[in-house]
């Protein structure tokens, strides 16, 4: 599913969306060693792709 910019911002603020992501992270973390676990996360309003992240490194 591709979200438009305004929808991404709305999802970022949505408590249900955050809880949904957090639940998935908790499930994944159960199978990981302590040093591999996700400790914190942030929903961002922009899409991260190899193209967009490589331009930020310059």
Secondary structure, DSSP 8 states (H G I E B T S, - for coil): ----HHHHHHHHH-HHHHHHHHHHHHHHHHTS-GGGS-------SS---HHHHHHH--
